[in-house]
Amino acid sequence: MLDNVFHGAVKLARRYGKLRLNGAYDIITTHSSFHGRTLAMTAATGQNKFQQPYIPLPTGFINVDYNDVEKIRAATTARTCGVMLEPIQGEGGVNVPDDSYL
């Protein structure tokens, strides 16, 4: 079920990017993240072990270090239409960010 939620969020962000941000389509996610098991959400997931069996994957997902706002800022370009973050990472270990992260 969460796959549908994440798919919907990505579709909404990309539609907005197409209509309002000159065709922007990149979604920033983080290393060690997990967003689902569909092909698109596997591409968004920041774990190589889940991605390798399904390469080539859909493009447009940029992985940066978790809990690093500067890496998110550095990865943000004119092609960025969204950022997908987990408040607490569970699949990649129990990673709790600094208060300033979210």
Contact map, one row per residue, 1 for C-alpha under 8 A:
111110000000000000000000000000000000000000000000000000000000000000000000000000000000000000000000000000
111111000000000000000000000000000011000000000000000000000000000000000000000000000000000000000000000000
111111100000000000000000000000000011110010000000000000000000000000000000000000000000000000000000000000
111111110000000000000000000000000000000000000000000000000000000000000000000000000000000000000000000000
111111111000000000000000000000000000000000000000000000000000000000000000000000000000000000000000000000
011111111100000000000000000000000011000010000000000000000000000000000000000000000000000000000000000000
001111111110000000000000000000000000000110000000000000000000000000000000000000000000000000000000000000
000111111111000000000000000000000000000000000000000000000000000000000000000000000000000000000000000000
000011111111100000000000000000000000000000000000000000000000000000000000000000000000000000000000000000
000001111111110000000000001000000000000000000000000000000000000000000000000000000100000000000000000000
000000111111111000000000000000000000000000000000000000000000000000000000000000000000000000000000000000
000000011111111100000000000000000000000000000000000000000000000000000000000000000000000000000000000000
000000001111111110000000100000000000000000000000000000000000000000000000000000001100000000000000000000
000000000111111111000011110000000000000000000000000000000000000000000000000000001100000000000000000000
000000000011111111100000000000000000000000000000000000000000000000000000000000000000000000000000000000
000000000001111111111000000000000000000000000000000000000000000000000000000000001000000000000000000000
000000000000111111111111100000000000000000000000000000000000000000000000000000011000000000000000000000
000000000000011111111111100000000000000000000000000000000000000000000000000000000000000000000000000000
000000000000001111111110000000000000000000000000000000000000000000000000000000000000000000000000000000
000000000000000111111110000000000000000000000000000000000000000000000000000000000000000000000000000000
000000000000000111111111000000000000000000000000000000000000000000000000000001101000000000000000000000
000000000000000011111111000000000000000000000000000000000000000000000000000000000000000000000000000000
000000000000010011111111100000000000000000000000000000000000000000000000000000100000000000000000000000
000000000000010011001111110000000000000000000000000000000000000000000000000001111000000000000000000000
000000000000110011000011111000000000000000000000000000000001000000000000000000111100000000000000000000
000000000000010000000001111100000000000000000000000000000001110000000000000000111100000000000000000000
000000000100000000000000111110000000000000010000000000000001110000000000000000011111000000000000000000
000000000000000000000000011111000000000000000000000000000000111100000001001100010111000000000000000000
000000000000000000000000001111101000000000011100000000000000111100000000000000000011100000000000000000
000000000000000000000000000111111000000000001100000000000000011111000000000000000001100000000000000000
000000000000000000000000000011111000000000001110000000000000001111000000000000000000000000000000000000
000000000000000000000000000001111100000000001110000000000000000001000000000000000000000010111000000000
000000000000000000000000000011111110000000001110000000000000000000000000000000000000010010110000000000
000000000000000000000000000000011111000001011110000000000000000000000000000000000000000010110000000000
011001000000000000000000000000001111100011011000000000000000000000000000000000000000000000000000000000
011001000000000000000000000000000111110011001000000000000000000000000000000000000000000000000000000000
001000000000000000000000000000000011111011000000000000000000000000000000000000000000000000000000000000
001000000000000000000000000000000001111111000000000000000000000000000000000000000000000000000000000000
000000000000000000000000000000000000111111100000000001001100000000000000000000000000000000000000000000
000000100000000000000000000000000000011111110000000000001100000000000000000000000000000000000000000000
001001100000000000000000000000000011111111111000000000000000000000000000000000000000000000000000000000
000000000000000000000000000000000111111111111000011000001000000000000000000000000000000000000000000000
000000000000000000000000000000000000001111111100001000001110100000000000000000000000000000000000000000
000000000000000000000000001010000110000111111100000000000000111000000000000000000000000000000000000000
000000000000000000000000000011111111000011111110011000000000000000000000000000000000000000000000000000
000000000000000000000000000011111100000000111111000000000000001000000000000000000000000000000000000000
000000000000000000000000000000111100000000001111111000000000000000000000000000000000000000010000000000
000000000000000000000000000000000000000000000111111100000000000000000000000000000000000000000000000000
000000000000000000000000000000000000000000000011111110000000000000000000000000000000000000000000000000
000000000000000000000000000000000000000001001011111110000000000000000000000000000000000000000000000000
000000000000000000000000000000000000000001101011111111101000000000000000000000000000000000000000000000
000000000000000000000000000000000000000000000001111111100000000000000000000000000000000000000000000000
000000000000000000000000000000000000000000000000111111100000000000000000000000000000000000000000000000
000000000000000000000000000000000000001000000000001111111000000000000000000000000000000000000000000000
000000000000000000000000000000000000000000000000001111111000000000000000000000000000000000000000000000
000000000000000000000000000000000000000000000000000001111100000000000000000000000000000000000000000000
000000000000000000000000000000000000001101100000001001111110000000000000000000000000000000000000000000
000000000000000000000000000000000000001100100000000000011111000000000000000000000000000000000000000000
000000000000000000000000000000000000000000100000000000001111100000000000000000000000000000000000000000
000000000000000000000000111000000000000000000000000000000111110000000000000000000000000000000000000000
000000000000000000000000011110000000000000110000000000000011111000000000000000000000000000000000000000
000000000000000000000000011111000000000000010000000000000001111100000000001000000000000000000000000000
000000000000000000000000000111100000000000010100000000000000111110000000000000000000000000000000000000
000000000000000000000000000111100000000000000000000000000000011111010011001000000000000000000000000000
000000000000000000000000000001100000000000000000000000000000001111110010000000000000000000000000000000
000000000000000000000000000001110000000000000000000000000000000111110000000000000000000000000000100000
000000000000000000000000000000000000000000000000000000000000000011111000000000000000000000000000110010
000000000000000000000000000000000000000000000000000000000000000111111111000000000000000000000000000010
000000000000000000000000000000000000000000000000000000000000000000111111100000000000000000000000000010
000000000000000000000000000000000000000000000000000000000000000000011111110000000000000000000000000000
000000000000000000000000000000000000000000000000000000000000000110011111111000000000000000000000000000
000000000000000000000000000100000000000000000000000000000000000100011111111100000000000000000000000000
000000000000000000000000000000000000000000000000000000000000000000001111111100000000000000000000000000
000000000000000000000000000000000000000000000000000000000000000000000111111110000000000000000000000000
000000000000000000000000000100000000000000000000000000000000010100000011111110000000000000000000000000
000000000000000000000000000100000000000000000000000000000000000000000001111111110000000000000000000000
000000000000000000000000000000000000000000000000000000000000000000000000011111110000000000000000000000
000000000000000000001001000000000000000000000000000000000000000000000000000111110000000000000000000000
000000000000000000001011110000000000000000000000000000000000000000000000000111111000000000000000000000
000000000000000010000001111100000000000000000000000000000000000000000000000111111100000000000000000000
000000000000110110001001111000000000000000000000000000000000000000000000000000111110000000000000000000
000000000100110000000000111100000000000000000000000000000000000000000000000000011111000000000000000000
000000000000000000000000001110000000000000000000000000000000000000000000000000001111100000000000000000
000000000000000000000000001111000000000000000000000000000000000000000000000000000111110000000000000000
000000000000000000000000000011000000000000000000000000000000000000000000000000000011111000000000000000
000000000000000000000000000000001000000000000000000000000000000000000000000000000001111110000000000000
000000000000000000000000000000000000000000000000000000000000000000000000000000000000111110000001100001
000000000000000000000000000000000000000000000000000000000000000000000000000000000000011111000111100000
000000000000000000000000000000011100000000000000000000000000000000000000000000000000011111111111000000
000000000000000000000000000000000000000000000000000000000000000000000000000000000000000111111110000000
000000000000000000000000000000011100000000000000000000000000000000000000000000000000000011111100000000
000000000000000000000000000000011100000000000010000000000000000000000000000000000000000011111110000000
000000000000000000000000000000010000000000000000000000000000000000000000000000000000000011111110000000
000000000000000000000000000000000000000000000000000000000000000000000000000000000000000111111111000000
000000000000000000000000000000000000000000000000000000000000000000000000000000000000000111011111100000
000000000000000000000000000000000000000000000000000000000000000000000000000000000000001110000111110000
000000000000000000000000000000000000000000000000000000000000000001100000000000000000001100000011111011
000000000000000000000000000000000000000000000000000000000000000000100000000000000000000000000001111110
000000000000000000000000000000000000000000000000000000000000000000000000000000000000000000000000111111
000000000000000000000000000000000000000000000000000000000000000000000000000000000000000000000000011111
000000000000000000000000000000000000000000000000000000000000000000111000000000000000000000000000111111
000000000000000000000000000000000000000000000000000000000000000000000000000000000000001000000000101111
